[in-house]
Amino acid sequence: MPEVIGFDDENLDDVDETLIERLIGLTEMFPESVRQGSRNAARGVAIGARWLYNFTGKSLWIMSTSFVVLALPVIFEVERVQTEEAQLQQQRQILLGPGSTGPGSGLPHGYPALQPQRN
């Protein structure tokens, strides 16, 4: 197996550079315009991500507080009305018996309501 000149295991052990130093060294092979463009692109992505994070947080706060102020009272009122109607229905059943067919009918279970006759 042929050996590459100047590239042996002993030279690899002597190199003590960090990953950051190696990356900085690799950037030197690109022209300054490419390096500046990549910096500007990274800065733009960071600014955009920060703006999106702030916008999302503010939007969620506005939507949640609006829901609490505007929708929850309506939901509670509808629930209260439904509960009152259920209590009234239960009182009618207790007073008129289980066969009451509607509010104020007073007819025993199984009797049809009277219909007006047509001439």
VMD Tcl script that draws the C-alpha trace (Angstrom):
set ca {
  {0.00 0.00 0.00}
  {1.59 3.27 -1.04}
  {2.01 5.90 1.63}
  {1.04 9.52 1.00}
  {3.95 11.85 1.47}
  {3.55 14.19 4.44}
  {0.39 12.47 5.67}
  {1.05 10.05 8.46}
  {-0.49 9.30 11.84}
  {2.14 11.26 13.72}
  {1.09 14.55 12.11}
  {-2.55 13.98 13.05}
  {-1.77 13.65 16.76}
  {0.05 17.00 16.84}
  {-2.93 19.00 15.58}
  {-4.80 20.54 18.52}
  {-7.44 22.72 16.92}
  {-11.06 22.99 17.96}
  {-14.02 22.67 15.67}
  {-14.55 26.45 15.75}
  {-10.94 27.09 14.73}
  {-11.27 24.61 11.89}
  {-14.49 26.21 10.64}
  {-12.93 29.67 10.78}
  {-10.00 28.33 8.79}
  {-12.36 26.88 6.18}
  {-14.14 30.20 5.72}
  {-10.92 31.75 4.46}
  {-11.23 29.81 1.21}
  {-14.38 31.77 0.27}
  {-14.31 35.36 -1.02}
  {-15.31 38.17 1.33}
  {-18.57 38.81 -0.55}
  {-19.74 35.22 0.07}
  {-18.81 35.42 3.76}
  {-20.59 38.76 4.15}
  {-23.67 37.41 2.33}
  {-23.86 34.36 4.56}
  {-23.51 36.56 7.67}
  {-26.32 38.80 6.46}
  {-28.52 35.79 5.67}
  {-27.93 34.28 9.13}
  {-28.64 37.64 10.76}
  {-31.87 37.97 8.73}
  {-33.02 34.49 9.74}
  {-32.33 35.27 13.41}
  {-34.22 38.57 13.23}
  {-37.14 36.89 11.43}
  {-37.31 34.09 13.99}
  {-37.28 36.60 16.86}
  {-40.06 38.66 15.19}
  {-42.16 35.54 14.58}
  {-41.74 34.43 18.21}
  {-42.81 37.86 19.53}
  {-45.73 38.12 17.09}
  {-46.99 34.64 17.98}
  {-46.80 35.35 21.71}
  {-48.65 38.65 21.41}
  {-51.29 37.14 19.12}
  {-51.95 34.25 21.51}
  {-52.26 36.69 24.41}
  {-54.77 38.85 22.50}
  {-56.86 35.87 21.38}
  {-56.94 34.22 24.81}
  {-57.86 37.39 26.71}
  {-60.51 38.26 24.10}
  {-62.02 34.79 24.48}
  {-62.12 35.13 28.27}
  {-63.70 38.59 28.15}
  {-66.13 38.08 25.27}
  {-67.04 34.39 24.94}
  {-66.94 32.93 28.45}
  {-69.79 35.10 29.82}
  {-71.99 34.01 26.90}
  {-71.13 30.35 27.50}
  {-71.92 30.67 31.22}
  {-75.24 32.40 30.51}
  {-76.33 29.72 28.03}
  {-75.42 27.02 30.54}
  {-77.41 28.83 33.26}
  {-80.49 29.09 31.01}
  {-80.28 25.42 30.06}
  {-80.00 24.44 33.72}
  {-83.06 26.55 34.60}
  {-85.05 24.98 31.74}
  {-84.08 21.51 32.90}
  {-85.20 22.35 36.46}
  {-88.54 23.70 35.19}
  {-89.07 20.57 33.10}
  {-88.32 18.42 36.12}
  {-90.80 20.41 38.25}
  {-93.50 19.98 35.57}
  {-92.90 16.24 35.53}
  {-93.19 16.08 39.29}
  {-96.37 18.21 39.42}
  {-98.19 16.85 36.34}
  {-96.88 13.31 36.44}
  {-94.61 11.43 34.09}
  {-97.21 11.45 31.27}
  {-97.33 15.19 30.70}
  {-96.87 15.78 27.00}
  {-96.01 19.43 27.06}
  {-96.21 22.59 29.06}
  {-99.72 23.10 30.39}
  {-101.41 20.31 28.42}
  {-102.75 18.50 31.47}
  {-103.63 15.47 29.34}
  {-102.85 11.98 30.61}
  {-100.23 10.01 28.75}
  {-101.47 8.55 25.45}
  {-104.32 11.03 24.80}
  {-103.81 13.18 21.70}
  {-104.24 16.91 21.95}
  {-107.51 18.22 20.52}
  {-107.27 19.71 17.04}
  {-109.71 22.36 15.81}
  {-112.16 21.04 13.20}
  {-112.20 22.50 9.72}
  {-115.43 23.04 7.80}
}
mol new
graphics top color blue
foreach p $ca { graphics top sphere $p radius 0.5 }
foreach p [lrange $ca 0 end-1] q [lrange $ca 1 end] { graphics top cylinder $p $q radius 0.2 }
display resetview
